[in-house]
Amino acid sequence: MKLLLAPMEGLLDATLRDVLTRAGGISRCVSEFIRVTDTVLPERVFFRVMPELAEGGCTPAGVPVRGQLLGSDPVCLADNAARLASLSPHGVDLNFGCPAKVVNRHGGGAALLDEPELMHRILREVRRTVPAGTVVSAKMRLGTQDDARAVECAQALAEGGAMELVVHGRTKLQGYRPPAYWDRIGAIREAVAVPVVANGEIWTVDDARRCQAESGCTDLMLGRGMVCDPGLALAVRAAVAGEGARASVGLDWAALQPLLAVFWDRVRLHIVPRHQAGRLKQWLNLLRRCHPEAEAAYQAWRGETDGRRIALALLGPEGAGPGGEGRAAGARYTAGSLPSGGAFVPTHSPRHVPVFQGPGDLGVRTQERCADRPGAATQDA
Ligand SMILES: Cc1cc2nc3c(=O)[nH]c(=O)nc-3n(C[C@H](O)[C@H](O)[C@H](O)COP(=O)(O)O)c2cc1C
């Protein structure tokens, strides 16, 4: 059974990928989406969203990360996929599920689900441009307004060359409103020859088991459930292995303390002081769904703007580290600088992300125009 950690723009960045993969049980991560328009992005953009590229493409816990691209132009996506592939990620993933208006307005993300022919062309062009040894996968929703073309879309991706599909069991219109239609993922699984990973609304071990049963998929992708309960992947594995005694919360609050300490350590190392409190409160906000202690801390500290004061309350003086400006005095927070020595440059200002908020616009700067290659898939479909 593979358990993948979902891409979540504005929330599940390299810091949280580091922490959640240390918790255990995750087989692979997908980066937040990297938005592609009409240029080949400079390498620094890929490193900024996916600093793991500087460390063999894995999180510090050794879990591989796949880079995700979002766009609608087959040639441009292919050129950017080739550049990403040259940095040796553990595969290239293509986003056909983002419901954000700013992305859909430019024909990217879930908007493509109305155009299976274009989806096919994108996959074909990316597949033939990146080296044969690079895995190309895709993540999709069930459709835009309804799921009538879900199977057609999945087949377009698989026949175009996607080696794995992750299916979020909802349409764009359904947004993040429960339920997720796991049985519809099953219909896709039966219609394509490539592995299908089921995604959406898996918050507990029981959800994971029901999702597996209804979709027929063994492999699952965990998003918000894993952020709220970092022990979820371990608990799912234990349940599947027949260790029924473990409850849905795999790690209790005490077991989470070392992970909170790592989180804070990365935050104060890499994020400027004025954004540190926001980053801590963002994760606390989500943790309170499963942990009453997080709820108490969130209520007590929601108005606090000094991250170290929150860290002191949560972790004590040792866990909170040195006072004053701490190591964040040297934090680099400007877009466009390459990470060095494993340092992490966030993609954007940390902000409060409620549990049901969707992805926003990454708004990366562009530089080099995409090749206008003769015979490219845009012209020969
Ligand atoms: C804040 C947020 C950001 C997201 N960003 C991305 C993204 O960058 N790429 C992507 O393919 N899906 C993105 N998603 C969708 C998730 O990967 C996942 O499909 C969705 O949250 C359903 O899974 P869950 O119920 O386990 O959270 C995002 C979802 C949220 C809530």
The ligand as an SDF file (V2000), in Angstrom:
LIG
                    3D

 31 33  0  0  0  0  0  0  0  0999 V2000
   -5.0970   24.6630    0.9190 C   0  0  0  0  0  0  0  0  0  0  0  0
   -5.0930   23.6400   -0.1820 C   0  0  0  0  0  0  0  0  0  0  0  0
   -4.1450   23.7130   -1.1730 C   0  0  0  0  0  0  0  0  0  0  0  0
   -4.1170   22.7580   -2.2120 C   0  0  0  0  0  0  0  0  0  0  0  0
   -3.1280   22.8310   -3.1740 N   0  0  0  0  0  0  0  0  0  0  0  0
   -3.0700   21.8740   -4.1500 C   0  0  0  0  0  0  0  0  0  0  0  0
   -2.0160   21.8780   -5.1120 C   0  0  0  0  0  0  0  0  0  0  0  0
   -1.0950   22.7130   -5.0920 O   0  0  0  0  0  0  0  0  0  0  0  0
   -2.0190   20.8950   -6.0620 N   0  0  0  0  0  0  0  0  0  0  0  0
   -3.0020   19.9190   -6.1120 C   0  0  0  0  0  0  0  0  0  0  0  0
   -2.9650   19.0560   -6.9930 O   0  0  0  0  0  0  0  0  0  0  0  0
   -3.9870   19.8950   -5.1930 N   0  0  0  0  0  0  0  0  0  0  0  0
   -4.0430   20.8290   -4.2150 C   0  0  0  0  0  0  0  0  0  0  0  0
   -5.0240   20.7790   -3.2580 N   0  0  0  0  0  0  0  0  0  0  0  0
   -5.9400   19.6120   -3.2500 C   0  0  0  0  0  0  0  0  0  0  0  0
   -5.3840   18.5210   -2.3280 C   0  0  0  0  0  0  0  0  0  0  0  0
   -4.1800   17.9930   -2.8360 O   0  0  0  0  0  0  0  0  0  0  0  0
   -6.3900   17.3610   -2.1450 C   0  0  0  0  0  0  0  0  0  0  0  0
   -6.7020   16.8440   -3.4180 O   0  0  0  0  0  0  0  0  0  0  0  0
   -7.6690   17.8230   -1.4680 C   0  0  0  0  0  0  0  0  0  0  0  0
   -7.3620   18.6050   -0.3220 O   0  0  0  0  0  0  0  0  0  0  0  0
   -8.5270   16.6170   -1.0630 C   0  0  0  0  0  0  0  0  0  0  0  0
   -7.8180   15.7730   -0.1920 O   0  0  0  0  0  0  0  0  0  0  0  0
   -8.0740   15.7990    1.4050 P   0  0  0  0  0  0  0  0  0  0  0  0
   -9.5610   15.7080    1.6160 O   0  0  0  0  0  0  0  0  0  0  0  0
   -7.3100   14.6080    1.9110 O   0  0  0  0  0  0  0  0  0  0  0  0
   -7.5340   17.1080    1.9060 O   0  0  0  0  0  0  0  0  0  0  0  0
   -5.0780   21.7250   -2.2460 C   0  0  0  0  0  0  0  0  0  0  0  0
   -6.0460   21.6590   -1.2340 C   0  0  0  0  0  0  0  0  0  0  0  0
   -6.0730   22.6030   -0.2200 C   0  0  0  0  0  0  0  0  0  0  0  0
   -7.1260   22.4910    0.8530 C   0  0  0  0  0  0  0  0  0  0  0  0
  1  2  1  0
  2  3  1  0
  2 30  2  0
  3  4  2  0
  4  5  1  0
  4 28  1  0
  5  6  2  0
  6  7  1  0
  6 13  1  0
  7  8  2  0
  7  9  1  0
  9 10  1  0
 10 11  2  0
 10 12  1  0
 12 13  2  0
 13 14  1  0
 14 15  1  0
 14 28  1  0
 15 16  1  0
 16 17  1  0
 16 18  1  0
 18 19  1  0
 18 20  1  0
 20 21  1  0
 20 22  1  0
 22 23  1  0
 23 24  1  0
 24 25  2  0
 24 26  1  0
 24 27  1  0
 28 29  2  0
 29 30  1  0
 30 31  1  0
M  END
$$$$
